[in-house]
């Protein structure tokens, strides 16, 4: 029912090429986005397809009186520890609840930029009416809801691990626009970035990611006002540090709340409170281990047995591991490895879950 695509497959090399012709295998490889579109679907199925595409991270509802037919397109590129999303969509309401947050454990920041149209977002007690070409900061670790008119919308999803030192300042700025000349400059930068992404090669991607990181840091650099507001957000920094400790110790069989408290210098009650929005500390550790296993299975050069990879990440019972992996990714470990070996590393595994490719990018930031 859904329509998912990436870049068109590469053509076979021309065997008649002269010696001066650049060999096909040496040609720069373009960055491939994950793409979803409702175009080509029956009008009666288009909104449900879009709702399904968004379901892993938020719920979508039609506007009152909405008729059949829902024109929408979504492209997303992975940009280092960030993901750039480009959406064209008709009017709709949306809602990200505490249930979504517990289920997906995704807590990235979103730098939202509306090119055309408008949307209103409520997060906590703040209500933001986003005007065109004004960047705003949102946070995925907090429930939010809103509605939008027909929009062309850019969203830069930013991993918290990218700015551990600026986390309190960024959290303090959520729900507000990035004002001033730097805000305008950053909006122009996003405008240009999404236009050049289809032309960018994989070799250029790290430099583009670093330039984007520097631009974000310049726009949210501490000021007197943000430092004062950030004092109420210091727990975000503590959480980011604990998440780093978890990643460093994923292969340790003794990684559990008690040891994490010791390594992180926090009490058990503090630990549980910090990880409660992410579904709990045990759930978070398991999800991180599963994500690392998924990356290993998607690496063609890693030829280790699946059972061995699972045991290296603390899963010593094959059936328990298989159930947890399938619940997390909608496919078995064997299916993921086969897809990677077939050259579908960035393709969604479960065709019926239209947002899987997008969600998997967010989980790997």
C-alpha positions in Angstrom: 0.0 0.0 0.0 2.8 2.4 0.9 5.3 3.9 -1.5 8.9 4.0 -0.3 11.9 4.6 -2.5 15.5 5.7 -2.4 17.7 6.8 -5.2 17.5 4.8 -8.4 19.8 1.8 -8.7 23.1 2.4 -10.3 23.4 1.4 -13.9 25.8 -1.3 -15.0 29.2 0.2 -16.0 29.7 0.8 -19.7 32.2 -1.9 -20.8 33.0 0.1 -23.9 34.5 2.9 -21.9 38.0 4.1 -23.0 40.9 3.9 -20.5 40.5 7.6 -19.8 36.9 7.1 -18.5 36.6 7.2 -14.8 35.7 3.6 -13.6 32.1 3.3 -12.3 33.3 2.0 -9.0 35.4 5.1 -8.4 32.6 7.6 -9.3 31.5 9.7 -6.3 28.5 8.1 -4.6 25.5 10.4 -4.0 23.9 10.5 -0.6 20.7 8.5 -0.7 17.6 9.7 1.2 14.8 7.6 2.5 11.7 8.7 0.6 8.0 8.3 1.2 5.1 9.7 -0.9 1.4 9.2 -1.1 1.4 9.9 -4.8 0.2 7.0 -6.8 -2.0 5.6 -4.0 -5.8 5.6 -4.3 -7.2 8.8 -2.8 -9.1 6.8 -0.1 -5.9 5.3 1.2 -3.6 8.3 1.1 -4.2 9.7 4.6 -4.0 6.3 6.3 -0.7 5.7 4.5 0.6 9.0 5.8 -0.7 8.2 9.3 1.1 4.9 9.2 4.3 6.6 8.0 4.2 8.9 11.1 2.9 6.4 13.6 6.2 5.3 15.2 6.9 8.9 16.5 3.5 10.6 16.6 -0.2 10.2 15.9 -1.8 12.0 12.9 -5.5 13.1 12.7 -7.3 14.5 9.7 -8.7 18.0 9.9 -12.5 18.3 10.4 -14.3 17.9 7.1 -11.3 16.6 5.3 -12.2 14.7 2.1 -10.5 11.7 0.5 -7.1 12.4 -0.9 -3.9 13.5 1.1 -1.0 14.8 -0.9 2.2 14.3 1.1 5.9 13.6 0.6 8.8 13.0 3.0 12.5 12.8 2.3 15.1 12.3 5.0 18.9 12.2 4.9 21.3 11.1 7.6 23.8 13.8 8.3 26.3 12.5 10.9 24.6 12.7 14.3 21.8 14.6 12.7 19.0 13.9 10.3 17.5 16.4 7.8 13.8 15.9 7.0 11.9 17.6 4.2 8.1 17.4 4.2 5.4 18.6 1.8 2.0 17.8 3.4 -1.6 18.8 3.4 -3.3 20.1 6.6 -3.5 17.8 9.6 -3.3 17.5 13.4 -0.5 15.7 15.2 0.2 14.5 18.7 3.4 13.0 20.3 2.4 11.6 23.7 4.3 10.2 26.7 3.4 6.7 25.3 5.4 7.4 22.2 8.3 8.7 24.2 8.4 5.6 26.4 8.1 3.3 23.4 10.7 4.8 21.0 13.2 6.3 23.6 14.0 9.1 21.1 14.9 12.4 22.8 16.5 14.4 20.1 16.1 18.1 19.6 14.3 19.3 16.5 15.2 22.6 14.7 11.9 23.3 12.9 11.8 25.6 9.9 8.6 26.2 7.9 9.4 27.3 4.3 5.7 27.9 3.3 2.5 27.6 5.3 2.1 27.7 9.1 1.7 25.4 12.1 0.9 25.8 15.7 2.6 23.6 18.3 1.9 23.2 22.0 4.7 21.7 24.2 4.1 21.8 27.9 2.7 25.2 28.8 4.1 27.0 25.7 2.2 27.5 22.5 4.2 28.4 19.4 2.7 29.7 16.2 5.6 29.1 13.7 5.8 31.7 11.0 7.5 31.0 7.7 11.3 31.1 7.6 11.7 31.4 11.4 13.7 28.5 13.0 12.3 27.1 16.2 13.7 24.5 18.7 11.6 21.6 19.8 12.4 18.6 22.0 11.3 15.0 21.4 11.6 14.0 25.0 8.5 16.2 25.9 5.0 15.6 24.7 3.7 17.9 22.0 0.7 18.5 19.9 -0.4 20.8 17.2 -1.9 21.4 13.8 -0.7 22.7 10.5 -1.9 24.1 7.3 -0.5 23.0 3.9 3.2 23.3 4.6 6.7 22.8 3.2 8.6 22.0 6.3 12.2 21.3 7.1 13.3 19.6 10.4 16.8 19.0 11.6 16.8 16.2 14.2 19.9 16.7 16.4 21.3 14.0 18.8 21.8 15.2 22.3 25.2 13.6 22.3 26.4 16.1 19.7 26.2 19.0 22.2 26.6 17.7 25.8 28.0 21.0 27.0 25.2 23.0 25.5 22.3 20.8 26.4 21.0 23.0 29.3 21.0 26.0 27.0 19.3 24.2 24.1 16.7 22.8 26.5 16.1 26.3 27.9 15.5 27.6 24.3 12.9 24.9 23.4 9.6 26.2 22.2 11.0 29.5 21.1 12.3 30.9 17.8 16.0 31.4 17.1 15.8 35.2 16.9 18.1 37.9 15.5 20.5 37.9 12.6 21.9 34.5 13.4 18.4 33.0 13.4 17.9 34.4 9.9 21.3 33.2 8.8 20.5 29.7 10.1 17.2 29.6 8.3 18.9 30.6 5.1 21.5 27.8 5.7 18.7 25.2 6.1 17.1 26.5 2.9 20.3 26.0 1.0 21.3 22.7 2.7 18.1 20.9 1.7 18.5 22.1 -1.9 22.1 20.8 -2.2 21.6 17.4 -0.4 20.4 15.7 -3.6 23.7 16.7 -5.2 26.0 15.9 -2.2 28.3 12.9 -2.3 29.1 10.6 0.6 32.7 12.0 0.7 31.3 15.5 1.2 28.9 14.5 4.0 31.2 14.7 7.0 32.2 18.3 6.1 28.5 19.2 5.7 27.7 17.7 9.1 30.6 19.6 10.8 29.5 22.9 9.2 25.9 22.3 10.3 27.1 21.5 13.9 29.1 24.7 14.0 26.1 26.7 12.7 23.9 25.3 15.5 26.5 26.0 18.2 26.8 29.6 17.0 23.1 30.1 17.2 22.6 28.7 20.6 25.8 29.8 22.3 25.3 30.7 25.9 24.2 34.2 26.7 23.3 35.7 30.1 19.6 35.0 29.6 20.0 31.5 28.4 22.5 30.6 31.2 20.0 31.7 33.8 17.1 29.8 32.2 19.4 26.7 31.8 19.8 26.3 35.6 16.5 24.5 35.7 17.6 22.1 32.9 20.8 20.7 34.4 19.4 17.2 34.6 19.6 17.0 30.8 23.4 17.2 31.0 23.4 14.5 33.7 21.2 12.3 31.5 23.5 12.8 28.5 26.5 11.8 30.6 24.8 8.6 31.7 23.8 7.7 28.2 27.5 8.1 27.2 28.5 5.7 30.0 25.9 3.2 28.8 27.3 3.3 25.3 30.8 2.8 26.6 29.8 -0.3 28.6 27.2 -2.0 26.4 29.3 -5.2 26.2 29.7 -5.4 29.9 27.6 -8.2 31.4 27.5 -6.3 34.7 25.9 -3.2 33.2 22.8 -2.7 35.4 21.3 0.1 37.5 23.5 -0.5 40.5 26.8 -0.3 38.5 25.4 2.7 36.5 24.7 4.6 39.7 28.3 4.0 40.7 29.8 5.0 37.4 27.6 8.0 37.0 27.7 9.3 40.6 23.9 9.3 41.0 21.5 7.7 43.4 19.1 5.0 42.3 16.1 7.3 42.6 17.8 9.9 40.5 18.7 7.3 37.9 15.1 6.0 37.6 13.7 9.6 37.5 16.1 10.6 34.6 15.3 7.5 32.5 11.6 7.4 33.2 10.6 9.5 30.1 12.7 7.0 28.0 10.8 4.0 29.3 13.1 3.1 32.2 16.8 2.5 32.5 16.6 -1.3 31.8 14.5 -0.7 28.6 17.0 2.0 27.5 20.0 -0.3 27.9 18.3 -3.1 26.0 17.3 -0.8 23.2 20.9 0.5 22.9 22.3 -3.0 22.8 19.7 -4.0 20.1 20.6 -0.9 18.0 24.3 -1.8 18.1 23.5 -5.4 17.1 21.4 -4.1 14.2 24.3 -1.9 13.0 26.7 -5.0 13.2 24.2 -7.1 11.2 24.0 -4.3 8.6 27.8 -4.3 8.2 28.7 -6.7 5.3 32.3 -7.0 6.6 31.1 -8.3 10.0 30.8 -12.1 9.4 30.4 -13.2 13.0 27.6 -15.6 13.8 24.4 -13.8 14.9 24.4 -15.7 18.2 28.0 -14.5 18.9 27.1 -10.9 18.2 24.1 -11.2 20.5 26.2 -12.7 23.3 28.8 -9.9 22.9 26.0 -7.5 23.8 24.6 -9.3 26.8 21.9 -11.6 25.2 22.7 -15.1 26.2 19.3 -16.7 25.4 18.7 -16.9 21.7 14.9 -17.0 21.8 14.8 -14.0 24.2 17.1 -12.1 21.9 15.2 -12.9 18.8 11.8 -11.8 20.3 13.3 -8.5 21.6 15.0 -7.8 18.2 11.8 -8.5 16.2 9.8 -6.3 18.6 12.3 -3.5 18.2 12.8 -3.6 14.4 9.8 -5.5 13.0 12.2 -8.1 11.4 14.3 -11.0 12.6 18.1 -10.7 12.8 18.5 -13.1 9.9 16.1 -10.9 7.7 18.1 -7.8 8.6 21.4 -9.5 7.7 20.0 -10.8 4.4 18.7 -7.4 3.5 22.1 -5.8 4.1 23.8 -8.4 2.1 21.4 -7.8 -0.8 22.4 -4.1 -0.8 19.4 -2.8 1.1 21.3 -1.5 4.1 19.3 1.8 4.3 16.0 0.4 3.1 13.1 -0.3 5.5 12.8 -4.0 6.4 9.1 -4.2 6.9 7.4 -2.7 3.8 4.1 -2.4 5.7 5.7 -0.1 8.2 6.2 3.0 6.0 8.1 5.0 8.6 10.6 2.3 9.6 13.4 3.7 7.5 12.9 7.2 9.0 12.6 5.9 12.5 15.7 3.8 12.2 17.7 6.8 11.1 16.5 8.7 14.3 17.4 5.7 16.5 20.9 5.5 15.1 21.8 9.2 15.7 
